[in-house]
């Protein structure tokens, strides 16, 4: 069984700054009652707000089109992701209200990570200078912080995947797990030094390993958008793959995420 699980962002004003917007519930109408159902839940990366990326086609819609083309079957897309600063803990807490949609979904996309990683949630205990967007103490952005954050989130990811996979009851389902790209390196509104940027890479390395380890434990394919955005060592700036807020994917970034998803194939549906 393969699951689509996307770990993504929930902010609009640069790394770590969450904004609120009503939850999305857009639906791409299927031309046939025998079509496939794609359901997306999570934060503001799969939401694809026009305020974040005007005129952009989100990777959820792009991927739905690819699934339809690969299977020769219309795909109805229900996007239940939220532009509210949603966290992993918050998604797990409200997951039961999406049970009916998830039980009937042939493709499930979960995009949740940005607001829960310590680097964004509490900056590893450092404070943020509103003038420079720098941190008061970069020394706390270390291996210990990364491991504490990942360890605290691991049971929540496990609970999330356990429920979603169980609800599908071994029915043929596409599940994909996307890790989190780094939107700190190259942030135009900040002037981080190379050593500081490397500390953000460390946080993402540990966090993304946790995501992929949990996904693998549930026979879920972990899709590596982290290195697609940030290069093989994780040190490359995301650049024009991000929209003007330098948090959400640009149209080019959405296209790349969809491309990486498509590269994983469409089993067991095609």
C-alpha positions, -999 to 999 in steps of 0.1 A, spaced: 0 0 0 13 35 -9 1 67 9 4 103 -2 17 122 29 30 157 24 49 176 51 47 212 43 43 248 55 17 270 71 30 306 69 29 336 47 54 362 59 86 343 59 99 314 79 80 308 111 52 334 108 18 318 106 -12 335 91 -49 327 94 -73 322 65 -105 300 63 -99 264 57 -101 253 21 -127 229 8 -124 232 -29 -135 204 -51 -126 195 -87 -158 180 -101 -156 145 -115 -174 138 -148 -181 103 -137 -195 88 -105 -170 60 -110 -140 84 -108 -113 85 -82 -112 106 -51 -82 126 -40 -84 142 -5 -58 166 8 -54 176 45 -28 197 62 -16 232 64 -11 261 40 14 245 16 -12 222 0 -38 250 5 -22 271 -23 -37 305 -13 -39 331 -40 -26 357 -15 6 336 -11 11 328 -48 -12 348 -71 -21 329 -102 -3 297 -92 -15 262 -99 -10 242 -67 7 209 -67 -24 192 -54 -43 201 -86 -13 193 -108 -9 159 -91 -46 151 -95 -44 158 -132 -14 135 -134 -33 107 -116 -62 111 -139 -39 109 -170 -21 78 -156 -52 59 -147 -75 71 -174 -101 79 -147 -115 113 -137 -103 125 -103 -124 145 -79 -102 166 -56 -113 177 -21 -88 201 -5 -94 202 33 -60 218 41 -60 249 63 -43 283 61 -45 288 99 -10 281 112 -21 245 115 3 222 134 8 185 135 -7 184 170 -37 204 157 -43 181 127 -42 150 148 -66 165 173 -92 172 145 -85 143 123 -117 124 131 -138 151 114 -122 141 81 -128 104 86 -156 100 61 -137 117 33 -105 98 41 -122 64 42 -135 70 7 -103 85 -8 -83 66 -34 -55 91 -31 -46 108 3 -23 138 5 -12 150 39 9 182 41 20 190 77 54 200 91 63 237 89 46 250 120 58 220 142 95 218 136 113 235 165 131 259 142 97 275 134 76 266 164 98 281 192 131 287 175 147 262 198 141 287 227 157 317 210 138 349 204 135 366 170 147 401 163 118 418 144 142 442 127 167 417 113 147 385 115 177 369 131 177 348 163 190 360 197 211 329 202 220 306 173 239 283 196 207 267 208 198 257 172 218 225 176 217 188 173 200 185 207 172 208 197 167 190 164 165 156 181 141 168 209 118 183 183 118 152 161 113 128 191 84 149 204 67 148 170 73 112 161 44 98 181 20 123 165 31 114 130 28 77 139 -8 83 152 -17 103 121 -5 76 97 -19 47 117 -54 62 116 -53 71 79 -39 38 68 -63 19 90 -93 38 77 -85 27 42 -86 -10 54 -60 -22 28 -81 -8 -1 -59 1 -31 -47 36 -22 -19 60 -32 -1 74 -2 30 97 -5 50 113 23 67 145 14 94 158 37 100 195 44 121 219 23 142 246 40 129 281 35 154 298 59 184 297 37 184 326 13 155 344 30 158 379 15 145 396 46 173 381 68 211 381 66 221 348 80 258 338 80 268 305 64 274 289 98 239 300 109 224 286 77 241 253 83 224 251 117 190 253 99 201 225 76 208 204 106 173 209 119 158 199 86 181 168 82 169 154 116 133 164 111 130 149 76 147 117 87 120 113 114 92 119 88 107 93 64 114 68 92 78 69 104 64 68 68 86 37 61 73 20 92 38 23 77 49 12 42 44 47 30 67 61 3 86 92 15 90 117 -13 122 138 -11 113 174 -20 138 187 6 168 179 -16 149 188 -48 146 223 -33 178 226 -13 203 204 -32 221 171 -22 236 186 9 206 207 19 226 239 18 212 254 -14 187 283 -11 152 275 -24 153 307 -44 126 311 -71 110 278 -61 93 299 -33 68 327 -38 72 363 -27 67 354 10 97 330 8 77 303 25 51 289 2 60 273 -32 59 295 -63 43 283 -95 77 268 -104 80 252 -69 45 237 -72 55 223 -105 86 207 -91 67 192 -61 42 177 -85 71 164 -107 88 147 -78 54 131 -68 48 119 -103 83 103 -104 72 79 -77 46 63 -100 10 56 -94 9 22 -79 -14 6 -69 -39 25 -91 -19 23 -123 
